[in-house]
Amino acid sequence: MPKAPAAEQLKLLDLQALDAKLRSLDVRRKALEEDPRLSSASDALTATSRSARDADLAVDEAQAALVKAEDSVAQVAARIERDEARLYAGGLSKDLQALQQDIAALSSRRSDLEDAELEILERLDGLRAEQSTAAAALAEAQTASAGLRSELDAKLAEIAEERVHVARDRADCAARIEDTLVEVYEKTLAKRGVGAARLFHGTSEGSGMALSPGDLATIRSAAADDIVFCPDSGCILVRSPEWS
């Protein structure tokens, strides 16, 4: 059975308290890094980005269609203007009749094209409204995501700073304890998750359970400098006559 002075063993409780604090800080850090709001914010950002991109594409396509329709109207109008100029210039009756028929057909074609152009303009107005709504939703999602990230980063920075201080205190505390005892404690901590705890009125604070009469009798019969372990949690049990 390993040994260490009772006074040295008592120091393990301070070391354990600091390790518990470090563990708590790590748990808080992990909880912040895995904050469920991050996933929701990311999903919202992805969805609004896609909607904004689709809205931009729809507006671009409609604008391209409008340009094409305007070009078609302009081409037909130019042909009508040329034919009318030829018609007014006079000529053979047969040619004039053909020009009149061509102008009538072109005018009908222009009317259809202008109707189509108007439909595109109306559709474009609606698409631009949708584009504006999508852009606003994206901006809102970006602001919310950035705000959440800033909030979490600030809390993570606080935890990181606090952890530096606790780790320094922990190193100082460990330096004041015998190396061989610290080595036993470290191995126990790594294996059990708890390095040391009090034996308080027959209850192990490492497991939170009362020891059996047999285990308790065995531990109480051990020398004060014996290092004893909790039969349930496996941690070092720190004893004191005041806690009997």
C-alpha positions in Angstrom: 0.0 0.0 0.0 1.5 3.4 -1.0 2.1 5.9 1.8 2.2 9.6 2.3 1.9 11.8 5.4 -1.7 12.6 6.3 -0.9 16.3 6.0 0.2 15.8 2.4 -2.9 13.8 1.6 -5.1 16.6 2.9 -3.5 18.9 0.2 -5.0 16.6 -2.5 -8.4 18.0 -1.7 -7.3 21.4 -2.9 -5.7 19.9 -6.0 -8.9 18.0 -6.7 -11.0 21.1 -6.3 -8.9 22.9 -8.9 -9.1 19.9 -11.2 -12.9 19.9 -10.8 -12.9 23.6 -11.7 -10.8 22.8 -14.8 -13.2 20.1 -15.8 -16.1 22.3 -15.3 -14.6 25.0 -17.5 -13.9 22.4 -20.2 -17.5 21.2 -20.0 -18.7 24.8 -20.3 -16.4 25.4 -23.3 -17.6 22.3 -25.1 -21.2 23.3 -24.4 -20.6 26.7 -26.0 -18.8 25.1 -29.0 -21.7 22.8 -29.5 -24.4 25.4 -28.8 -27.5 24.2 -30.7 -28.2 27.7 -31.8 -25.1 27.5 -34.0 -26.6 24.7 -36.1 -29.9 26.7 -36.4 -28.1 29.8 -37.4 -26.0 27.9 -39.9 -29.1 26.3 -41.4 -30.8 29.7 -41.6 -27.8 31.2 -43.2 -27.6 28.4 -45.8 -31.3 28.6 -46.6 -31.4 32.4 -46.9 -28.2 32.4 -49.0 -29.8 29.9 -51.4 -33.0 31.9 -51.6 -31.1 35.1 -52.2 -29.0 33.5 -54.9 -32.1 32.0 -56.6 -33.8 35.3 -56.5 -30.8 37.1 -58.0 -30.7 34.5 -60.8 -34.4 34.8 -61.5 -34.0 38.6 -61.8 -31.0 38.3 -64.1 -32.9 35.9 -66.3 -35.9 38.1 -66.5 -33.8 41.1 -67.3 -32.1 39.2 -70.0 -35.5 38.2 -71.4 -36.6 41.9 -71.2 -33.5 43.0 -73.2 -34.2 40.4 -75.8 -37.9 41.4 -76.0 -36.9 45.1 -76.3 -34.5 44.2 -79.1 -37.2 42.3 -80.9 -39.7 45.2 -80.6 -37.0 47.6 -81.8 -36.2 45.4 -84.9 -39.8 45.1 -85.9 -40.4 48.9 -85.4 -37.3 49.6 -87.6 -38.8 47.3 -90.3 -42.1 49.1 -90.1 -40.4 52.5 -90.3 -38.5 51.4 -93.4 -41.6 49.9 -95.1 -43.6 53.0 -94.3 -40.9 55.2 -95.8 -41.0 53.1 -99.0 -44.8 53.2 -98.9 -44.9 57.0 -98.7 -42.3 57.3 -101.4 -44.8 55.8 -103.8 -44.3 53.2 -106.5 -46.1 50.5 -108.3 -49.6 49.7 -107.0 -48.7 46.0 -106.6 -45.6 46.9 -104.6 -47.6 49.3 -102.4 -50.2 46.7 -101.6 -47.5 44.3 -100.6 -45.9 46.9 -98.4 -49.2 47.6 -96.7 -49.8 43.9 -96.0 -46.2 43.6 -94.6 -46.7 46.7 -92.4 -50.0 45.3 -91.1 -48.3 42.0 -90.3 -45.4 43.7 -88.7 -47.7 45.9 -86.6 -49.5 42.9 -85.4 -46.2 41.3 -84.6 -45.0 44.4 -82.7 -48.2 44.4 -80.7 -47.7 40.8 -79.6 -44.1 41.5 -78.8 -45.0 44.6 -76.7 -47.6 42.5 -74.8 -44.9 40.0 -74.1 -42.5 42.8 -73.1 -45.2 44.1 -70.7 -45.7 40.7 -69.2 -41.9 40.4 -68.6 -41.8 43.9 -67.0 -44.7 42.9 -64.6 -43.0 39.6 -63.8 -39.7 41.5 -63.3 -41.3 43.8 -60.8 -42.5 40.8 -58.8 -39.1 39.1 -59.0 -37.4 42.3 -57.8 -39.7 42.4 -54.8 -38.9 38.8 -54.0 -35.2 39.6 -54.5 -35.5 42.5 -52.0 -37.3 40.3 -49.5 -34.7 37.5 -49.9 -31.8 40.0 -49.5 -33.4 41.3 -46.3 -33.8 37.8 -44.9 -30.2 37.0 -45.8 -28.9 40.2 -44.1 -31.0 39.4 -41.0 -29.6 35.8 -40.9 -26.0 37.1 -41.3 -26.5 39.6 -38.5 -28.0 37.0 -36.2 -25.2 34.5 -37.0 -22.5 37.1 -36.5 -24.1 38.3 -33.2 -24.3 34.7 -31.9 -20.7 34.0 -32.9 -19.6 37.2 -31.2 -21.5 36.3 -28.0 -20.1 32.8 -27.9 -16.5 33.9 -28.7 -16.7 36.4 -25.9 -17.7 33.7 -23.4 -15.1 31.3 -24.8 -12.5 34.0 -24.3 -13.6 34.4 -20.7 -13.4 30.7 -20.1 -10.0 30.5 -21.7 -8.7 33.3 -19.5 -10.1 31.8 -16.4 -8.7 28.4 -17.3 -5.2 29.9 -17.5 -5.5 31.3 -14.0 -6.9 28.0 -12.6 -4.2 26.0 -14.4 -1.5 28.2 -12.9 -3.1 27.8 -9.4 -3.2 24.0 -10.0 0.4 23.9 -11.0 1.4 25.8 -7.8 -0.8 23.5 -5.7 0.7 20.4 -7.2 4.2 21.8 -6.6 3.5 22.0 -2.9 2.7 18.3 -2.6 5.1 15.4 -2.5 5.9 14.2 -6.1 5.2 10.5 -5.3 1.8 11.4 -4.0 1.0 13.6 -6.9 2.0 10.7 -9.2 -0.5 8.4 -7.5 -3.1 11.1 -7.6 -2.6 11.8 -11.3 -2.9 8.1 -12.3 -6.1 7.8 -10.2 -7.5 11.0 -11.8 -6.8 9.8 -15.3 -8.3 6.4 -14.7 -11.2 7.2 -12.5 -12.1 10.8 -13.4 -11.8 11.8 -9.7 -8.4 11.8 -8.0 -9.2 12.3 -4.3 -12.2 12.9 -2.1 -13.0 13.0 1.6 -14.2 10.1 3.7 -16.8 12.0 5.7 -18.7 10.2 8.5 -18.5 6.9 6.7 -19.5 8.2 3.3 -17.1 8.5 0.3 -17.6 11.9 -1.3 -16.0 10.4 -4.4 -18.9 8.0 -5.0 -21.5 9.7 -2.7 -22.2 6.4 -1.1 -21.8 5.1 2.5 -19.1 2.5 2.8 -20.0 -1.0 4.0 -19.1 -1.8 7.6 -16.4 -4.1 6.4 -14.8 -1.6 4.0 -15.1 1.1 6.6 -13.4 -1.1 9.3 -10.6 -1.9 6.9 -10.0 1.8 6.0 -10.2 2.9 9.6 -7.6 0.3 10.6 -5.1 1.6 8.1 -2.2 3.8 9.3 -2.6 7.5 9.0 0.0 7.7 6.3 -1.5 4.8 4.2 -3.0 5.9 0.9 -6.5 4.2 0.8 -8.9 4.1 -2.0 -12.7 4.3 -2.3 -13.9 0.8 -3.0 -16.7 2.2 -5.3 -15.2 5.2 -7.2 -11.5 4.1 -6.9 -10.4 7.6 -5.9 -8.0 8.3 -3.0 -9.9 8.7 0.2 -8.6 11.5 2.3 -9.2 10.9 6.0 -9.2 13.1 9.1 -10.2 12.2 12.7 -12.5 15.2 12.6 -14.5 13.6 9.8 -14.9 10.3 11.5 
